[in-house]
Amino acid sequence: MSSENTGWSALLAGGNGARSIALAGGVALHAVNVFVATTILPSVVKEIGGIDYYAWNTTVFVVASIIGSALATRVLSASGPRRAYVLAALIFALGTTACALAPSMPALLVARAVQGAGGGVLLALTYAMIRIVYSPGLWPRAMALVSGMWGVATLIGPALGGIFAELDAWRAAFWSMLPLTGLFALLAWQALPRDGGPRRTHGPLPLLQLGVMTASVLALSVASTRSSPAEAAAGVALAFALLAALILCERSGQVRLFPRGSFTPGSALAALFGTMSLLSIGVTSNEVFIPLFLQVLHDQSPLSAGYIAALMAAGWTVGSICSSGVRRASVPRVILLGPVLSACGMVILAVLMPAPSHGALLLLAPMTLGLALVGFGVGFAWPHLLTAVLHAAPEDEADLASASITTVQLFTAALGSALAGMVVNFAGLTSPGGVAGTASAAFWLFTLFTLAPLLALLAIWKVARRMRAT
């Protein structure tokens, strides 16, 4: 029987403690920046204009992050963990500085692209380095730690951005990110190993797949803003046609963005990536609109609505931490229970969120439970899904598997947000609008996206049974 310590003390003490802070900090920088930028954007537009490009701030950032995550394995192989982390932090800092100095919206969009590229590399490097700097027994806890940073960011980001927005100092919000970036880069330089093992030979970049993936996100984003059903349907059809083309490129091409077997029907990797995608879509599709629903339908202030909505991310963090230490024999049950819990939370929200409560605690209390349950279910399964990806990937493509985790998470988050925008717009959020339109939008959003965790359960069922048998 192994005597290896796989508890939190082994992850957070001594040399591992410094490494854990550095890796978690890289994810926190990216995540906090996402929520800070979202919060201050109305103030940005008020000063420098560019309301027509409001949504493109998020789109440009996410697309650049996807490209950055795809480049991470090459940066890691060429530079080693220490230099790769510092280089990514420098790119992120350069983009953040440009954001703070932006005189116009086009300049801000360019700066956000640079910032997103650096953040995407940081995210992907974190998952790749978990495999390098920790023993396999610590992988689930390390995955839980870095995944939990999104929950922490949801609590900190809106508050930080809100303070600077209230002070009419949105540029200072970007400046405030720079000292933290420098601090985590310095810690990484001290704590991370210089060498990440044997250097791998990488082929050409999968430029075709990256281009197709970017085009599909843009097509769906544009479709979500169309008021004509025909135009929206055409955009959705184009987006899914591009996704099909991406799968064909991955299955037949010599240059790939994902490890072998990721799109092979019946393979463990295909089931794992499919489950991750569906769970991610289920969460991100709702996060965007929950504060609005709470304000219009339940008489909550912007601040209180923001923090009630943050319960979903907080639930994700708690779920990840609670499940990270389960025995290996229990992992299949954890992976199956996660989507079930998330679906139950979505059902609660579909029933209660559309009914105006006028702030009544009798309705708000179970709604907060539903929000927390959605996030908890995803977080409960998430560390083990990510760990299973690292174990299921071919050994010679371990770096590619690590980077693909980030690519899948970012890509599906963008798709989920765009699909949610389309659903609420056609459900009446803008026409007729008001309380009636918002209630209709809330009902259809939660009802339709309850399918996401249920489909995730079906996708992972066979893999979980196979894990129990072995």
C-alpha positions in Angstrom: 0.0 0.0 0.0 1.4 3.4 -1.0 2.4 5.7 1.9 2.3 8.9 -0.3 0.6 11.8 1.3 -2.1 13.0 -1.1 -3.9 15.3 1.3 -4.1 19.1 1.2 -1.1 19.4 3.4 1.1 17.8 0.8 -0.2 20.2 -1.9 0.0 23.4 0.2 3.1 22.9 2.3 6.8 23.5 1.6 7.9 23.7 -2.0 4.5 22.5 -3.3 2.8 25.3 -1.4 4.8 28.0 -3.4 4.2 26.2 -6.7 0.5 25.9 -5.9 0.2 29.6 -5.1 2.0 30.5 -8.4 -0.2 28.2 -10.5 -3.5 29.2 -8.8 -2.4 32.8 -9.2 -2.1 32.5 -12.9 -5.7 31.2 -13.2 -6.9 33.9 -10.8 -5.3 36.7 -12.8 -7.1 35.6 -16.0 -10.4 34.9 -14.1 -10.5 38.1 -12.0 -9.6 40.2 -15.2 -12.7 38.6 -16.9 -15.1 39.8 -14.3 -13.4 43.2 -13.7 -13.5 44.0 -17.4 -17.2 43.0 -17.6 -18.0 45.2 -14.6 -16.2 48.4 -15.8 -17.2 48.1 -19.5 -20.2 50.5 -19.2 -17.8 53.1 -17.8 -15.3 52.5 -20.5 -17.9 53.0 -23.2 -19.1 56.2 -21.5 -15.6 57.7 -21.8 -14.1 56.5 -25.1 -17.3 55.4 -26.9 -17.7 52.3 -29.0 -21.1 51.0 -27.9 -21.5 49.1 -31.2 -18.5 47.0 -30.2 -19.5 46.4 -26.6 -19.9 42.6 -26.9 -16.8 42.3 -29.0 -14.6 43.0 -25.9 -15.5 39.6 -24.6 -15.5 37.8 -28.0 -12.0 39.1 -28.9 -10.6 38.3 -25.4 -12.0 34.7 -25.5 -10.9 34.0 -29.1 -7.3 35.3 -28.3 -7.3 33.1 -25.1 -8.2 30.0 -27.2 -5.3 30.8 -29.5 -3.0 31.4 -26.6 -4.0 28.1 -25.0 -3.1 26.3 -28.2 0.4 27.8 -28.2 1.0 27.0 -24.6 2.5 23.5 -25.2 5.1 24.9 -27.6 6.0 27.7 -25.2 6.4 25.2 -22.4 8.5 22.8 -24.4 10.8 25.5 -25.7 11.2 27.5 -22.5 10.6 25.2 -19.6 8.0 25.8 -16.8 9.7 28.8 -15.2 10.4 30.9 -18.3 7.1 29.9 -19.9 5.1 31.2 -17.0 7.0 34.5 -16.8 6.7 35.0 -20.6 3.0 34.5 -20.4 2.7 36.9 -17.5 4.7 39.5 -19.4 2.3 39.2 -22.4 -0.7 39.5 -20.1 0.9 42.6 -18.4 1.6 44.2 -21.8 -2.0 43.8 -22.8 -3.3 45.0 -19.5 -1.1 48.2 -19.7 -2.4 48.8 -23.2 -6.0 48.5 -21.9 -5.3 51.1 -19.2 -3.9 53.5 -21.8 -6.4 52.8 -24.6 -7.7 56.1 -26.2 -10.4 54.5 -28.2 -12.5 51.3 -28.6 -10.4 49.9 -31.5 -7.3 50.4 -29.5 -8.9 48.7 -26.5 -9.9 45.7 -28.6 -6.3 45.2 -29.8 -5.2 45.5 -26.2 -7.8 42.9 -25.1 -6.5 40.5 -27.7 -3.0 40.8 -26.4 -4.3 40.4 -22.8 -6.4 37.4 -23.8 -3.5 35.7 -25.6 -1.3 36.0 -22.4 -4.1 34.8 -20.2 -4.8 31.8 -22.4 -1.2 30.7 -22.2 -1.3 31.1 -18.4 -4.4 29.0 -18.2 -3.1 26.2 -20.3 0.3 26.2 -18.7 -1.3 25.7 -15.3 -3.0 22.5 -16.3 0.2 21.3 -18.2 2.4 22.1 -15.1 0.1 20.1 -12.8 1.3 17.0 -14.6 4.9 18.1 -14.4 5.3 19.4 -10.8 3.0 17.1 -8.8 2.8 13.4 -8.4 -0.3 11.7 -9.9 -1.9 11.3 -6.4 -2.0 15.1 -6.0 -3.6 15.8 -9.5 -7.2 15.8 -8.3 -6.6 18.2 -5.5 -4.4 20.4 -7.7 -7.2 20.5 -10.3 -9.7 21.4 -7.6 -7.5 24.2 -6.4 -6.9 25.9 -9.8 -10.6 25.3 -10.9 -11.7 26.9 -7.6 -10.0 30.2 -8.6 -12.9 30.9 -10.9 -15.2 30.9 -7.9 -12.9 33.2 -6.0 -12.6 35.5 -9.0 -16.4 35.7 -9.2 -16.5 37.0 -5.6 -13.5 39.5 -6.1 -13.8 40.6 -9.7 -17.2 42.3 -9.7 -16.5 44.1 -6.3 -13.1 45.3 -7.5 -14.5 46.5 -10.9 -17.5 48.0 -9.2 -15.3 50.1 -6.8 -13.3 51.6 -9.7 -16.5 52.1 -11.8 -18.1 54.0 -8.9 -15.0 56.2 -8.7 -15.0 56.9 -12.4 -11.5 55.4 -12.5 -11.9 52.4 -14.8 -8.3 52.7 -16.0 -7.1 52.2 -12.5 -8.9 48.8 -12.5 -6.5 47.6 -15.2 -3.5 49.2 -13.5 -4.4 47.3 -10.3 -3.8 44.0 -12.1 -0.1 44.8 -12.8 1.4 44.4 -9.2 -0.4 41.1 -8.8 0.9 39.9 -12.2 4.5 40.9 -11.2 4.1 39.2 -7.8 2.9 35.9 -9.3 5.6 36.0 -12.0 8.3 36.5 -9.4 6.9 33.6 -7.3 6.8 31.4 -10.3 10.4 32.2 -11.1 11.4 31.1 -7.6 9.2 28.1 -7.2 8.7 26.4 -10.6 11.3 24.1 -12.1 13.6 25.4 -14.8 13.2 22.2 -16.9 10.0 20.4 -17.7 11.5 17.1 -18.8 12.5 15.9 -22.3 11.6 18.4 -24.9 9.1 17.3 -27.5 9.3 18.0 -31.2 6.2 19.8 -32.3 4.9 19.9 -35.8 3.3 22.9 -37.5 0.6 24.9 -35.7 -3.0 23.7 -36.3 -3.8 27.0 -37.9 -6.7 25.5 -39.9 -8.5 24.2 -36.8 -7.9 27.4 -34.9 -9.3 29.4 -37.8 -12.4 27.2 -38.0 -12.9 27.3 -34.3 -12.7 31.1 -34.2 -15.0 31.4 -37.2 -17.6 29.2 -35.4 -17.5 31.3 -32.3 -17.9 34.5 -34.3 -20.7 33.1 -36.4 -22.7 32.1 -33.3 -22.0 35.4 -31.6 -23.3 37.3 -34.6 -26.3 35.0 -34.8 -27.2 35.7 -31.2 -27.7 39.4 -32.0 -30.0 38.9 -35.0 -33.6 39.7 -34.5 -34.7 37.8 -37.6 -35.3 34.1 -37.0 -34.0 33.3 -40.5 -30.8 35.2 -40.0 -30.2 33.6 -36.5 -30.9 30.1 -37.8 -28.5 30.7 -40.7 -25.8 31.8 -38.2 -26.4 28.7 -36.0 -26.3 26.4 -39.0 -23.0 28.0 -40.1 -21.5 27.6 -36.6 -22.4 24.0 -36.4 -21.2 23.3 -39.9 -17.9 24.8 -38.9 -17.8 22.6 -35.8 -18.4 19.5 -38.1 -15.5 20.7 -40.3 -13.3 21.1 -37.2 -14.0 17.4 -36.2 -13.2 16.2 -39.7 -9.9 18.2 -39.7 -9.0 16.7 -36.3 -9.8 13.1 -37.3 -8.1 13.2 -40.7 -5.3 15.8 -40.3 -1.7 15.2 -39.3 -1.6 18.4 -37.4 -4.1 18.4 -34.5 -5.4 20.6 -31.8 -6.6 17.8 -29.6 -5.0 14.4 -28.6 -5.7 11.3 -30.7 -9.1 9.8 -30.0 -10.8 13.0 -28.9 -13.4 12.7 -31.6 -13.5 9.0 -32.0 -17.1 7.7 -31.1 -17.0 5.5 -28.0 -13.6 6.6 -26.9 -12.9 7.7 -23.3 -11.5 11.0 -24.4 -14.5 11.8 -26.6 -16.9 11.1 -23.7 -14.8 13.1 -21.3 -14.5 16.2 -23.5 -18.2 15.9 -24.4 -19.1 15.9 -20.7 -16.9 18.8 -19.9 -18.3 20.8 -22.8 -21.9 20.2 -21.8 -21.3 21.0 -18.1 -19.4 24.1 -19.0 -22.2 25.3 -21.4 -24.8 24.7 -18.7 -23.1 27.0 -16.3 -21.8 29.7 -18.5 -25.1 30.0 -20.4 -26.8 31.1 -17.2 -24.1 33.2 -15.5 -24.5 36.1 -18.0 -28.2 36.7 -17.3 -28.8 35.7 -13.7 -28.0 39.2 -12.3 -30.5 40.7 -14.8 -33.2 38.2 -13.8 -32.6 38.9 -10.1 -32.9 42.7 -10.6 -35.9 42.7 -12.8 -37.9 39.9 -11.4 -36.8 39.8 -7.7 -36.1 43.5 -6.9 -32.5 43.0 -6.0 -29.9 45.8 -6.2 -27.1 45.4 -8.7 -24.6 44.6 -5.9 -26.8 42.0 -4.2 -27.8 40.4 -7.5 -24.1 40.1 -8.4 -23.3 38.3 -5.2 -26.3 36.0 -5.3 -25.3 35.1 -8.9 -21.8 34.4 -7.6 -23.2 31.5 -5.6 -23.0 29.4 -8.7 -19.3 29.9 -9.0 -18.9 29.5 -5.2 -20.7 26.2 -5.4 -18.3 25.1 -8.1 -15.4 25.9 -5.8 -16.9 24.1 -2.8 -17.9 21.1 -5.0 -14.3 20.8 -6.4 -12.8 20.9 -2.9 -15.3 18.5 -1.4 -14.7 15.8 -4.1 -11.0 16.2 -4.6 -10.0 13.8 -1.8 -12.4 10.9 -2.5 -11.0 7.4 -2.8 -10.2 6.2 -6.3 -13.0 3.6 -6.1 -15.6 6.4 -5.6 -14.5 8.5 -8.6 -17.0 6.9 -11.0 -19.9 7.7 -8.7 -18.7 11.2 -8.2 -18.5 11.8 -12.0 -22.1 10.5 -12.4 -23.5 12.4 -9.4 -22.1 15.8 -10.5 -24.4 16.2 -13.6 -27.4 14.9 -11.6 -26.9 17.6 -8.9 -26.4 20.3 -11.5 -29.6 19.2 -13.4 -31.6 19.4 -10.1 -30.4 22.9 -9.5 -31.4 23.9 -13.0 -34.9 22.5 -12.4 -35.3 24.6 -9.3 -34.3 27.7 -11.2 -36.6 26.9 -14.1 -39.5 26.7 -11.6 -38.7 29.6 -9.3 -36.7 32.2 -11.2 -39.5 33.2 -13.7 -42.0 33.9 -10.9 -41.6 37.6 -9.6 -41.0 37.5 -5.9 -40.6 41.2 -5.0 -37.7 40.2 -2.9 -39.6 37.6 -0.8 -37.2 35.4 1.2 -39.6 32.4 0.7 -38.7 32.3 -3.0 -35.2 33.7 -2.8 -33.9 31.1 -0.4 -34.6 28.1 -2.5 -33.4 30.0 -5.6 -30.0 30.6 -4.0 -29.9 26.8 -3.2 -30.6 26.1 -6.9 -27.8 28.4 -8.0 -25.3 26.9 -5.6 -26.4 23.4 -6.6 -25.8 24.0 -10.3 -22.2 25.1 -9.6 -21.6 22.4 -6.9 -22.6 19.6 -9.3 -20.2 20.8 -12.0 -17.4 21.4 -9.5 -18.0 18.0 -7.8 -17.2 16.1 -11.0 -14.8 18.6 -12.6 -11.4 17.7 -11.0 -11.9 14.0 -11.8 -13.0 14.7 -15.4 -9.8 16.7 -15.9 -7.6 14.1 -14.2 -9.2 11.4 -16.3 -8.3 13.3 -19.5 -4.6 13.3 -18.5 -4.8 9.6 -17.8 -6.7 8.7 -21.0 -4.6 10.7 -23.4 -1.8 9.0 -25.3 1.4 9.3 -23.3 3.3 11.1 -26.2 0.5 13.7 -26.3 0.3 14.6 -22.6 1.2 18.2 -23.2 -1.5 18.5 -26.0 -4.1 17.0 -23.6 -3.2 19.5 -20.9 -3.6 22.5 -23.3 -6.8 21.0 -24.8 -8.5 21.2 -21.4 -8.3 25.0 -21.5 -9.2 25.1 -25.1 -12.4 23.1 -24.5 -13.4 25.2 -21.4 -12.9 28.6 -23.2 -14.5 27.5 -26.5 -17.6 26.0 -24.8 -17.9 29.1 -22.6 -18.1 31.3 -25.6 -20.6 29.0 -27.3 -22.8 28.8 -24.2 -22.9 32.5 -23.8 -23.9 33.0 -27.5 -26.5 30.3 -27.4 -28.0 31.8 -24.2 -28.2 35.2 -25.8 -30.1 33.7 -28.7 -32.6 31.9 -26.4 -33.4 34.9 -24.2 -33.8 37.2 -27.2 -36.3 35.0 -28.9 -38.0 34.2 -25.6 -39.0 37.9 -25.2 -36.2 39.6 -23.2 -36.1 42.5 -25.7 -39.6 42.2 -27.1 -41.9 42.6 -25.3 -39.3 43.1 -22.6 -40.2 44.2 -19.1 -41.2 41.8 -16.4 -43.2 39.6 -18.7 -40.5 39.3 -21.3 -37.8 38.7 -18.7 -39.9 36.0 -17.0 -40.4 34.2 -20.3 -36.7 34.5 -21.0 -35.8 33.0 -17.6 -38.2 30.1 -18.0 -37.0 29.1 -21.5 -33.3 29.6 -20.6 -33.3 27.3 -17.6 -35.7 24.8 -19.1 -33.7 24.3 -22.3 -30.3 24.3 -20.7 -31.4 21.7 -18.1 -30.7 19.4 -21.0 -27.0 20.1 -20.9 -26.2 18.3 -17.6 -28.6 15.5 -18.5 -26.8 14.9 -21.8 -23.5 15.1 -20.0 -24.8 12.2 -17.8 -25.5 10.1 -20.8 -22.2 11.0 -22.4 -20.1 9.9 -19.4 -22.2 6.9 -18.3 -20.3 4.2 -20.1 -16.9 5.6 -19.2 -17.9 5.7 -15.5 -19.1 2.1 -15.6 -15.8 1.1 -17.4 -13.8 2.9 -14.6 -15.8 1.0 -11.9 -15.0 -2.3 -13.6 -11.3 -1.6 -13.8 
